Amino acid sequence: MWVGTSLEDLKRFPDEVQDEMGYGIYLAQMGDKHRKTKPLKGFKGGRVLEMISDHQGDTYRAVYTVRLVHAVYVLHAFQKKSKKGVETPRRDVELIEQRLTRAAEMDTEATSGGRQ
């Protein structure tokens, strides 16, 4: 499931990056993990993952969670702009946190069949 603008954001990536990210998300849906995927720091338990793809000197990331029951939820897709350090920018972390909360709500809705 795509949360927020994550699908539209991913569609702005170069075709090669879209293909690689799409394959990584497919593997997650199958219960596997792409070799370029790792736990996102700051989210305990390794249930929020990031896939990193480098293309022509640029770095792209897709962040998703496998911790919920009904789906793999893609929380954020973005191009990392900063050239210093590997840390995810604070504004992106805050957006991921918000979308993780929304994904949990969506998953609960799916569990209750849309009833609340």
C-alpha positions as semicolon CSV with decimal commas, in nm:
position;residue;x (nm);y (nm);z (nm)
1;M;0,000;0,000;0,000
2;W;0,119;0,348;-0,080
3;V;0,090;0,606;0,197
4;G;0,070;0,976;0,116
5;T;0,253;1,079;-0,200
6;S;0,502;0,792;-0,190
7;L;0,388;0,642;-0,524
8;E;0,392;0,977;-0,705
9;D;0,733;1,053;-0,556
10;L;0,873;0,717;-0,667
11;K;0,740;0,774;-1,020
12;R;0,966;1,082;-1,043
13;F;1,278;0,868;-0,999
14;P;1,482;0,757;-1,303
15;D;1,341;0,444;-1,470
16;E;1,630;0,224;-1,352
17;V;1,575;0,333;-0,993
18;Q;1,199;0,277;-1,020
19;D;1,262;-0,076;-1,147
20;E;1,505;-0,156;-0,866
21;M;1,281;-0,008;-0,597
22;G;0,977;-0,185;-0,739
23;Y;1,161;-0,515;-0,726
24;G;1,268;-0,446;-0,367
25;I;0,908;-0,375;-0,265
26;Y;0,793;-0,691;-0,445
27;L;1,052;-0,894;-0,249
28;A;0,922;-0,741;0,075
29;Q;0,568;-0,848;-0,019
30;M;0,702;-1,201;-0,069
31;G;0,865;-1,195;0,277
32;D;1,218;-1,145;0,145
33;K;1,457;-0,850;0,145
34;H;1,655;-0,684;-0,136
35;R;2,031;-0,676;-0,077
36;K;2,020;-0,293;-0,072
37;T;1,765;-0,285;0,211
38;K;1,847;-0,220;0,575
39;P;1,664;-0,114;0,892
40;L;1,606;0,261;0,910
41;K;1,792;0,403;1,208
42;G;1,573;0,552;1,476
43;F;1,291;0,302;1,428
44;K;1,341;0,020;1,676
45;G;1,295;-0,342;1,589
46;G;1,398;-0,329;1,226
47;R;1,039;-0,322;1,105
48;V;1,082;0,007;0,917
49;L;1,322;-0,051;0,632
50;E;1,491;0,165;0,374
51;M;1,611;0,064;0,033
52;I;1,888;0,275;-0,113
53;S;1,960;0,307;-0,482
54;D;2,248;0,507;-0,629
55;H;2,215;0,629;-0,986
56;Q;2,451;0,861;-1,175
57;G;2,585;1,015;-0,856
58;D;2,245;1,062;-0,691
59;T;2,101;0,863;-0,401
60;Y;1,735;0,759;-0,382
61;R;1,553;0,601;-0,092
62;A;1,226;0,418;-0,044
63;V;1,109;0,361;0,312
64;Y;0,850;0,099;0,400
65;T;0,722;-0,106;0,690
66;V;0,662;-0,478;0,714
67;R;0,542;-0,460;1,073
68;L;0,170;-0,439;0,996
69;V;-0,064;-0,728;0,924
70;H;-0,232;-0,660;0,592
71;A;0,032;-0,517;0,361
72;V;0,375;-0,375;0,306
73;Y;0,318;-0,001;0,346
74;V;0,548;0,229;0,148
75;L;0,586;0,535;0,368
76;H;0,818;0,764;0,175
77;A;1,027;0,782;-0,141
78;F;1,279;1,060;-0,182
79;Q;1,608;1,167;-0,328
80;K;1,870;1,233;-0,065
81;K;2,004;1,580;-0,135
82;S;2,267;1,619;0,136
83;K;2,616;1,515;0,038
84;K;2,741;1,507;0,397
85;G;2,665;1,211;0,615
86;V;2,426;0,922;0,571
87;E;2,172;1,039;0,826
88;T;1,816;1,083;0,707
89;P;1,714;1,452;0,727
90;R;1,490;1,536;1,024
91;R;1,199;1,657;0,808
92;D;1,199;1,322;0,624
93;V;1,206;1,130;0,954
94;E;0,909;1,333;1,080
95;L;0,716;1,260;0,759
96;I;0,797;0,888;0,791
97;E;0,672;0,891;1,152
98;Q;0,345;1,058;1,046
99;R;0,293;0,816;0,761
100;L;0,373;0,517;0,983
101;T;0,092;0,632;1,211
102;R;-0,139;0,663;0,909
103;A;-0,034;0,317;0,785
104;A;-0,124;0,170;1,124
105;E;-0,466;0,335;1,099
106;M;-0,514;0,196;0,748
107;D;-0,414;-0,150;0,869
108;T;-0,661;-0,130;1,159
109;E;-0,935;-0,024;0,918
110;A;-0,855;-0,326;0,700
111;T;-0,876;-0,552;1,006
112;S;-1,215;-0,420;1,106
113;G;-1,343;-0,425;0,749
114;G;-1,371;-0,047;0,749
115;R;-1,579;-0,045;1,070
116;Q;-1,453;0,165;1,357
